[in-house]
């Protein structure tokens, strides 16, 4: 219920459209019942009376006779009541009460017949003279009226579906924006735990399924019950006792919908998970397609994808089995309900009776045309109920999809923002890691072996203006150390300080405004070179952008292209080489003009020429700027502008110093350097 109330908050802004949708749905339902009610004059014309005029005259005579009969009965009862003494024994009082009850019943029947006589007389004098006297012509008029009613019903249904579809699309647009907004508020660790395939599943399959469900909910799922209600209203007018008998089956249908709905909900959840696993298989294969091709592992991935496809098929078939079983059960219940109501109605007509086993089921014996109209209206009720079994599946599935979206939107970032953050001035003195412990988070249902502590009591102080190279074995905590600075993660214990201010106590924007990062794997946006550089500072002028491109040596290759800096880089920057992408990323960082520059393996996957150019750009840019470089290539060019080298091992700082100092007194650094003169920290 909470899911639907939250979903309603996204729907309410479009309440005017919903009102119009409801109005057109009600009009379509009214036309549906009118279309079925028109079977009455058709059955009259093919019955014993042949024409409507004959039928109306016969009914007036019959009802007038009934009025006279009930009048005589009332006179007799009133005479008998007058003869009974008002004061008497208990038995006499019961007799008077019984007479009063009989009088009220007779009065009710007489009033009912009087109303029918009045309406029939009105039809005979005001309506029938305007209709054709010829039976066939009258038949054609009725059929023409059926066509007009059907046309109006179709137009109303079309308009309602169109309005409901627009509301569904607008609501899902709002949900998609809200989900995207919330996802961008999450920290990288939480996003990684969710997994890109599962996120893509929610943004595509889940939301698309919800769009369809909401469209149906605002259209046919509203219209079909209204059609049933309209027909039930007409049935109450024809015979309210038999109509009540039909309503006995409503609780049974509700119980069946509940049972099947619970199973459908669980099946829908498994179906969503199956789509996520299939997307994950696709993503892993396509991202690593070069490895798949070069190692000739296409067969393995085909089999893996086939398994995921089969798993999805099994989950989908489980969903369809439950859906089909619910439809079959509701179909059987509908047929049973029709027979349970139609059999007594047929008995009353064929036996010209108003009671069965002493139970009053009609005020007057029903006629054959009334029976046919009652059956048509009964079919008009059952048909929407049968359809609703399918719609109920859509409702339950939509609820599950909405629940999945809201569960995703309710995710809380592992990075908590201070309730009353303090201002973070411009970095002036130092950055300090003080007794920092850190372990990566896991999913609650992840039963795999823990990775353990990545940082274990790390202490490090960096003075403003220093250029620090961070080296160490794989898994020593190099990248984790630098990810704590922009608060991609927070320490489990200890603190990261900017000028003695804990970064947890400041606004994230104030902190990150002073930081720029050049990652190891540079992925650019599908835009021009200029716009990818401007991404670092959207408010920068063209002159500053040109200067950043020049300093990062981007102009060296951009000016050789016909469009210069306006050259599109393609998806992920694939139109550029690795070295060119890295220089664009560096230009983006230069344009930001940060107080702290973080470079994660900036030259690990580029050609020698690009490496020389990047080092030349960095040597100029890092002067007077605090810089952290995670590197595996301590080249002479890099050592020219590195102030100190920090050696990490098992999550701790084990040595800090210059290249020559560490070569003489740090065995771990010596081992790293001995592997290869250019590869000092793989």
C-alpha positions, -999 to 999 in steps of 0.1 A, spaced: 0 0 0 29 24 8 42 18 -28 9 28 -43 6 59 -21 41 70 -31 33 63 -68 1 84 -63 23 114 -53 38 113 -88 4 110 -104 -14 138 -85 3 166 -104 -17 154 -135 -50 151 -117 -69 171 -143 -60 147 -170 -70 118 -147 -104 134 -141 -109 137 -179 -98 101 -182 -123 90 -156 -151 109 -172 -145 94 -206 -142 60 -190 -176 65 -173 -191 76 -206 -177 45 -223 -192 23 -196 -226 39 -199 -225 33 -237 -216 -3 -230 -246 -9 -208 -268 10 -232 -256 -11 -261 -265 -43 -242 -299 -29 -231 -308 -24 -268 -311 -62 -270 -345 -57 -253 -364 -42 -282 -348 -66 -306 -360 -97 -285 -395 -80 -283 -397 -77 -321 -387 -114 -326 -410 -125 -298 -447 -131 -296 -457 -94 -297 -439 -87 -330 -438 -49 -325 -429 -26 -296 -464 -10 -297 -480 -44 -291 -455 -52 -263 -461 -19 -246 -499 -22 -248 -497 -57 -234 -475 -46 -205 -498 -17 -197 -528 -39 -196 -509 -65 -175 -495 -40 -151 -529 -22 -148 -545 -56 -140 -518 -61 -113 -525 -27 -99 -562 -36 -97 -554 -70 -81 -531 -55 -55 -557 -28 -48 -583 -54 -40 -559 -73 -19 -551 -40 0 -588 -34 6 -592 -69 20 -562 -66 43 -572 -32 56 -607 -46 64 -591 -76 82 -568 -52 101 -597 -30 112 -616 -61 125 -586 -70 148 -589 -53 182 -560 -29 190 -557 -41 226 -555 -77 232 -534 -107 238 -498 -111 225 -511 -134 197 -535 -106 186 -506 -81 185 -486 -105 163 -516 -109 140 -519 -71 136 -481 -68 129 -483 -95 103 -512 -77 86 -493 -45 86 -463 -62 69 -486 -77 43 -501 -43 37 -467 -27 32 -456 -54 8 -488 -50 -13 -484 -12 -13 -448 -17 -25 -459 -40 -53 -487 -17 -62 -464 14 -63 -439 -5 -85 -466 -14 -110 -480 21 -110 -446 35 -118 -442 10 -147 -477 19 -160 -467 55 -159 -435 49 -178 -451 26 -203 -479 51 -209 -453 78 -215 -435 56 -240 -468 47 -257 -480 83 -261 -447 103 -265 -421 79 -279 -437 52 -300 -455 77 -324 -422 90 -334 -408 56 -343 -415 36 -375 -446 15 -375 -431 -11 -398 -412 -39 -379 -383 -41 -403 -378 -3 -403 -380 -3 -365 -354 -31 -365 -331 -10 -387 -335 20 -364 -325 -1 -334 -295 -15 -352 -285 20 -363 -288 31 -327 -266 2 -317 -240 14 -342 -242 50 -329 -238 39 -293 -208 16 -303 -192 45 -322 -196 68 -291 -183 41 -269 -152 35 -291 -145 73 -293 -147 76 -255 -125 45 -250 -99 59 -275 -98 93 -258 -95 77 -223 -66 54 -234 -49 84 -250 -52 105 -219 -41 77 -196 -11 69 -219 0 105 -217 -3 105 -179 17 72 -177 45 86 -198 47 118 -178 47 100 -145 75 76 -157 95 106 -170 92 121 -135 102 88 -119 131 84 -143 144 119 -135 140 113 -97 158 79 -100 186 95 -120 189 124 -96 190 100 -66 216 77 -84 239 107 -89 237 115 -52 251 81 -44 288 75 -37 308 54 -62 310 25 -39 272 22 -36 268 25 -74 294 -2 -79 276 -25 -54 243 -20 -73 260 -29 -106 256 -11 -139 235 -40 -154 209 -38 -125 208 0 -128 203 -2 -165 175 -28 -159 157 -4 -137 161 25 -161 149 5 -191 129 -28 -185 115 -18 -151 104 17 -160 91 6 -194 70 -21 -178 57 4 -153 47 28 -182 26 0 -197 10 -9 -164 1 27 -156 -13 33 -190 -35 2 -186 -44 13 -151 -56 47 -162 -74 33 -192 -89 -2 -195 -84 -12 -159 -106 17 -148 -130 14 -177 -137 -23 -173 -149 -22 -137 -170 9 -146 -186 -12 -174 -195 -39 -149 -209 -14 -124 -230 2 -152 -245 -32 -161 -251 -41 -125 -270 -9 -121 -293 -18 -150 -296 -54 -136 -307 -39 -102 -335 -21 -121 -346 -53 -139 -343 -76 -109 -325 -67 -77 -329 -100 -60 -311 -120 -87 -284 -93 -90 -277 -97 -52 -272 -134 -59 -245 -125 -84 -227 -103 -59 -223 -133 -36 -195 -144 -58 -175 -111 -54 -157 -121 -22 -148 -154 -37 -133 -136 -67 -114 -112 -44 -99 -141 -24 -87 -157 -57 -72 -125 -69 -53 -121 -36 -39 -157 -37 -27 -154 -73 -15 -118 -67 9 -129 -40 24 -155 -63 26 -131 -92 44 -106 -71 72 -130 -62 74 -143 -98 77 -107 -111 106 -100 -87 124 -130 -99 118 -119 -135 134 -85 -128 164 -102 -113 167 -124 -143 167 -95 -167 195 -79 -146 216 -110 -148 211 -112 -185 222 -75 -189 252 -82 -168 263 -111 -190 258 -89 -221 277 -60 -205 307 -81 -195 310 -97 -229 306 -65 -249 330 -45 -228 356 -72 -230 349 -81 -266 386 -78 -277 396 -103 -251 367 -126 -261 379 -125 -297 417 -127 -292 413 -157 -268 387 -173 -290 362 -175 -261 331 -167 -281 317 -202 -276 320 -199 -238 302 -166 -238 275 -179 -261 269 -208 -237 269 -184 -207 244 -161 -224 223 -191 -234 222 -202 -197 210 -167 -187 185 -168 -214 171 -201 -203 170 -189 -167 150 -159 -178 128 -182 -199 121 -204 -169 113 -174 -147 91 -159 -174 72 -192 -178 67 -194 -141 51 -160 -143 30 -170 -173 18 -202 -156 5 -183 -126 -11 -157 -149 -27 -184 -170 -39 -204 -139 -55 -172 -125 -72 -165 -158 -86 -201 -160 -98 -200 -124 -116 -167 -129 -131 -179 -162 -145 -210 -144 -159 -188 -116 -175 -165 -141 -193 -193 -159 -204 -207 -126 -217 -173 -115 -236 -169 -148 -253 -204 -144 -260 -197 -107 -280 -166 -117 -294 -176 -151 -309 -209 -139 -332 -192 -113 -341 -165 -138 -350 -191 -164 -371 -210 -138 -391 -178 -130 -398 -172 -167 -407 -207 -177 -428 -214 -146 -443 -179 -146 -434 -176 -110 -419 -151 -86 -405 -175 -60 -382 -206 -57 -386 -228 -27 -406 -201 -11 -379 -175 -16 -391 -143 -33 -369 -136 -63 -391 -112 -83 -419 -87 -77 -436 -99 -109 -430 -130 -131 -403 -118 -156 -410 -119 -193 -388 -136 -220 -375 -102 -233 -366 -93 -198 -347 -126 -194 -327 -120 -226 -319 -85 -215 -309 -97 -181 -287 -123 -197 -271 -97 -219 -264 -74 -190 -250 -104 -170 -226 -111 -199 -218 -74 -198 -207 -79 -161 -188 -111 -166 -168 -100 -196 -151 -71 -177 -146 -95 -147 -128 -120 -169 -106 -93 -184 -99 -80 -149 -81 -113 -141 -56 -102 -168 -56 -66 -156 -50 -78 -120 -18 -94 -132 -8 -61 -147 -17 -43 -114 4 -67 -93 33 -66 -117 32 -28 -118 32 -27 -80 63 -49 -80 80 -27 -106 72 5 -87 84 -12 -55 117 -19 -72 121 17 -84 113 31 -50 136 7 -33 163 20 -56 154 56 -49 155 49 -11 191 39 -12 212 60 11 247 70 2 275 57 24 288 92 24 269 111 50 267 149 48 270 169 80 237 183 92 253 217 98 284 217 76 311 242 82 328 263 56 360 249 40 384 277 32 409 275 4 435 248 11 466 267 25 486 245 48 484 207 47 464 175 40 466 148 67 455 112 69 453 104 106 451 67 117 429 59 87 412 24 85 391 14 56 373 -17 43 351 -19 12 314 -24 17 296 -55 6 260 -63 -3 240 -76 26 234 -109 7 270 -113 -5 284 -145 11 318 -143 -6 350 -140 14 356 -105 28 384 -85 11 396 -74 45 410 -40 56 425 -21 27 439 7 48 451 -3 83 460 26 106 475 48 78 492 81 88 504 106 62 508 144 61 512 163 28 522 199 28 505 223 4 525 227 -28 541 193 -26 540 168 -55 538 133 -39 542 100 -58 525 71 -42 539 37 -50 534 1 -37 524 -34 -46 490 -42 -60 464 -41 -32 485 -19 -10 458 8 -9 472 34 -33 439 41 -52 419 38 -20 441 64 -4 434 90 -30 397 82 -32 393 93 4 402 129 -5 372 137 -26 351 115 -3 343 88 -28 346 67 3 349 76 40 372 60 65 358 34 88 380 49 115 403 79 116 401 112 97 411 130 66 419 166 73 422 197 51 440 223 72 430 204 104 393 204 93 377 169 90 364 166 54 333 149 69 323 182 85 322 203 53 300 205 23 308 181 -5 307 209 -31 332 230 -11 356 201 -9 353 189 -45 356 224 -59 392 223 -48 400 189 -64 406 177 -99 412 140 -109 429 125 -140 419 88 -138 438 59 -153 410 48 -177 399 81 -193 364 78 -208 353 110 -225 317 120 -232 303 118 -268 309 155 -276 336 177 -290 371 180 -276 363 215 -264 332 205 -245 351 176 -228 377 201 -216 350 226 -206 334 198 -184 360 206 -158 348 242 -155 315 249 -174 317 287 -168 352 290 -183 356 314 -212 370 303 -246 404 319 -239 409 299 -207 398 268 -225 423 274 -253 451 280 -227 443 247 -209 443 229 -242 477 244 -251 492 236 -217 480 200 -218 494 197 -254 459 190 -268 464 216 -295 493 196 -309 468 171 -323 436 190 -323 449 217 -348 457 189 -372 420 180 -375 396 200 -398 373 210 -369 401 217 -344 388 217 -308 352 212 -322 361 177 -334 337 151 -320 356 125 -299 329 97 -304 315 74 -278 339 71 -249 364 91 -269 371 62 -293 380 87 -321 411 96 -302 441 75 -292 448 67 -255 474 93 -252 452 120 -268 423 111 -244 447 114 -215 458 148 -226 422 159 -229 416 147 -194 446 166 -182 434 198 -200 400 194 -182 419 193 -148 440 223 -158 409 243 -167 395 235 -132 426 251 -116 423 229 -85 442 233 -52 446 195 -52 454 175 -83 451 137 -82 465 116 -110 459 78 -110 484 61 -132 484 90 -158 509 75 -182 502 37 -177 485 31 -210 498 56 -234 526 58 -260 561 72 -252 555 105 -271 523 112 -252 541 104 -219 568 129 -226 542 156 -235 521 148 -204 552 150 -181 562 183 -197 527 197 -191 526 184 -155 560 198 -146 547 232 -155 513 229 -140 521 213 -106 543 242 -95 529 256 -62 500 231 -64 494 201 -42 496 170 -63 493 132 -57 504 109 -84 498 71 -83 523 57 -107 540 25 -118 566 44 -139 590 65 -119 609 79 -149 636 106 -146 610 130 -161 586 123 -132 614 124 -106 623 160 -117 591 175 -102 582 149 -75 589 163 -40 586 131 -21 577 94 -27 553 76 -4 556 38 -2 525 18 9 524 -18 20 494 -37 34 475 -5 39 502 14 58 528 40 50 561 22 55 584 49 41 585 85 28 614 102 11 632 110 -21 642 85 -47 678 82 -35 668 80 2 643 52 -4 667 33 -26 691 32 3 668 25 32 635 9 20 637 -28 9 601 -27 -5 610 3 -27 643 -14 -37 623 -45 -47 599 -24 -68 627 -5 -85 646 -37 -92 617 -52 -111 624 -26 -138 639 8 -137 606 23 -152 583 0 -133 586 9 -97 551 2 -83 530 -22 -103 
